[in-house]
Amino acid sequence: MDANAKYTQLIQDLRKELRPQREWGEGKGLYLVIGHFFNGLACGSWLFSLIFNQPAGLAAAYLLGIIGGITHLMFLGRPARFWRMVRKQKTAWVSRGFLGLSLFLAGATAYLVPIFLPGILWSETSLLSSIGYVAAMLGMIGIMGYMGFVYTASKAVPFWNSPLHPALYVSYSLRGGVAVLFVSSWLVPPAKDLTPILLPLWGGITALVILLFTLEIHGALTSGNEAARRSVHDLLAGRVSAYFYVGTLAMGLIVPAYLMYSGMSGAVTTGLMALLGVTSAVGDFFMKFSTLRAGVFLPVWTHLSHQRR
């Protein structure tokens, strides 16, 4: 969209009492959604790869974290000045997220080197590897928290300003982590088949995501806030409903749920589970994209009732 079109769109939006936010999720703002998506996958897959001892999953998490970091930089107006974000750790969730990502990537590097390059630089039992393990875990926790709280802190958009939003983003990350393990197990088969564990785990986390999302929608509808209700309308029956129904529900829930049923009731193949992982991840992306695009600002002007004299 060129400058004239953006200006025209801004004027049209300002004439509305309830103005949709377009800074995050449209144009260059799409990089923010992509960055959060990849970082969520990175955190979830790192956690579950450690739990199930999957080196391929750890490598995938590391690469996903790098991609997420690059797309975050592409979102910035001047990427070369990214270092300035570090200065506001006490007040800005974006700054805390940058610190978490830096910790994760630095720690993951120190932890993964002896796993994939044994006997060359340092060993898996070395102090540096242990420090890397701790740093990566702290960074992972920081990223998970940042992705939800950065929206909750946006009080001008009531739909995002929900106490359930951080928990919902943590759930997305865990669901995405299982999805990545499905794909990595197909690319690099593990010594032990994890499908009997991962399938019910994915189902349980998906049920949690559905519960949290339903509660968040219910909270927005019953909050008495017109901007929050408009966001729900735009999500379910308005300007972003196609992304929600096709991308989130059909691609991200119905298709993988059918694949899960097929896997639990018949012959299970790693290719089928990889497809489940891909469709699940696509659904998570569209969930984040549609809820971000559905954001509506509080009215600039508020109606005041006539005071009695």
Secondary structure, 3 states (H helix, E strand, C coil): CCHHHHHHHHHHHHCCCCCECCCCCCHHHHHHHHHHHHHHHHHHHHHHHHHCCCHHHHHHHHHHHHHHHHHHHHHCCCHHHHHHHHHHCCCCHHHHHHHHHHHHHHHHHHHHHHHHCCCCCCCCCCHHHHHHHHHHHHHHHHHHHHHHHHHHCCCCCCCCCCCCHHHHHHHHHHHHHHHHHHHHHHHCCCCCCCHHHHHHHHHHHHHHHHHHHHHHHHHHHCCCCHHHHHHHHHHHHCCCHHHHHHHHHHHHHHHHHHHHHHHHHCCCCHHHHHHHHHHHHHHHHHHHHHHHHCCECCCCCCCCCCCCC
